[in-house]
Amino acid sequence: MTINQALRQRIRRRARFLCEYCHSSEEASAALFTFDHLLPQSLGGTDEEENLALACHRCNGRRYHFVDGIDI
């Protein structure tokens, strides 16, 4: 399944046009942000809205397919 335009816009608005990990501004970025799967597709994640996060390229690339995190 692909992420359609309407879903992309809902996610961007939900995130207030900020990376949902580092909170950098999409407007200030030189590159378009991506849509990250919270549960990666390789581990069975879907393209449903609740499984997607707006992410800058740096955060999406660093996250790779990890699902564990540290809450500070």
C-alpha angles and dihedrals in degrees: 000000000000126000106250125217095256092054091046091054093048091052093047091050092045089054091046087236091294129121104262090221108042098013094231114157120259088210092058094047122102090213131051115258122246135224112248124202109230089205102035119238088238087064095045101276119154137215091250116134095246090057095052131084131184107242138177115236092254095055094041091050094047093048092057105166099324118131101180121087143174118245109209 
